[in-house]
Every structure is written in C-alpha cells, then in structure tokens.
C-alpha cells in the first residue's frame, strides 16, 4: 500500500497507507506526524489476508497550518468538536487493513461529490471543501482556484488510494468488503437534513447493489442483541464504494456503520466508561462480517 516518500508523493507498496507528507513541516503530533492512514506498529499482526478494508474518512482534526489563515479561528474549536468522527480510527482499529483520511473534513471532505452540482450538501456550503459551519454561519474564505488545488492534492489522491486498496483486495482475494466507519452527534446539528431528535444508537448505511441483505440482517441482529437501537439509512444513508466499482462489480461489498457518539464519548470529546466495551462489540461484529 502507500509508503512515505521524501518528495511528498504517494507510492504503492503493500500494507501501509500514508498521505503525501509535504505537510510534515508542521508541528508533529500523533494525528499528524507522518500522516498515517494506519498504525504502522500493527503491520506485523495486521490481517492483510482478510478481504475487509476499513475506511475512516472523518476522524482527523488536523488542518495544515498554512491553511488555517483562511478559516475563522474563533469557530474552529467548536466545529472540530461537532463535526469530527472522534476516535473512529481507534474504534475500528481492530487489526484489519485501514485507510484513514489524515486531514479534517472541515478542510476537505473526501466523501462528498467533487462536483458541487452533484453534491446535496453544497447548497449548505458543505461540499467537498466546507465554507460554512454546522450552524450555517461562514467558516472560511475559498476561491475556486484554491478549492481545485485542495481537491487535487487531497481529495483526488485519497480516492486513488482507496481504489488501489480495493484493487489489491479483489486481485489477491477475489473480493473486498469495505467497512465505512463513522460516528454522529446525539442531537442533530443545524445543517443536517434529518432533524428527527429520536436518534438510533447505530445507523447502518447501505447500497442496494453493494450491500447484501444477509450483511444487513446479520449486522442488525448482532447490534440489536447487544441492546442497541438500530436504524437503516437514518439519520445518514449510503456507503462508500470507489467509482471504478460502483454499481458494476459485485465482488466489492460495502456497509457503513455510524455510531451515536453518546455511546462512547463525553460532550467534551473525551472517551466515556463504555468506550472499551463498544470497541469489543465492533471487533465481534467484524469477525462475523468477515465470515459473511
């Protein structure tokens, strides 16, 4: 898979995904240093022969330092707390191959359509490059030229990375199951289309071509038996599939798991006492899906 090169570009090499690291001049942190898509320390024990591929696009809080001047700094702390899928890279980090988008969705959202005309969130200022906050007030200034530069550098590269990861699974193992890992706030944010306050514990996102009825049934049964309230495609719908395979190749399956943050996180963004138990449940579920 991807490995770091000093020129800041991507290379394809086998088991670790790392974003181009021209950003490495920034202050290092666990989230930023090396721009890791997976925890390299787990490579020796990673289930590289599993057909499961974990995709975690919204767990990072990192915004490149040179880009922060375009944002309203007074709003960033709140927006990062509200919009980030906190800890999902750890919750879903259960030994399976993972690709993780290494910058905040506020800066670039890999799971939006690139073309604003096709993206339902673009009218809210929350397309592939956000210009509005979750409360719909302005977030940053962005020219069309600047937007295109960001999309070429981050959005396009990550989509290529995901496609290559799926290609590798299909080529080596005959199929790939994408687990699209997310979380959502307990109370709907103002920008969300679904404002139903009665939110489930677990939202399962599906695609009628790439998500089998068996996978949905096993997932629903598993989490229901653990005592969780389940909803299908509500408050969020769909699941990630690279365009190369979308509606074309049944060897690629995908299912989205959205976790209500109240299950594992306090309001201030720290893990709660149920965090470890939830992670164990996710590990049990993934073992089940691996046999699906």
Secondary structure by P-SEA (a helix, b strand, c coil): cbbbbcccbbbbcccccccccccccccccccccccccccccccccccccccbbbbbcccccccccccccccccccaaaaaaaccccccccccccccbbbbbccccccccccccccccccccccccccccccccccccccccccaaaaaaaaaccaaaaaaaaaaaaaaaaaaccbbbbbbcccccccccccccccccccccbbbbbbcccccaaaaaaaaaaaaaabbbbbccccbbbbbbccccccccccbbbbbbbbccccccccccccccaaaaaaaaaaaaaaaaaac
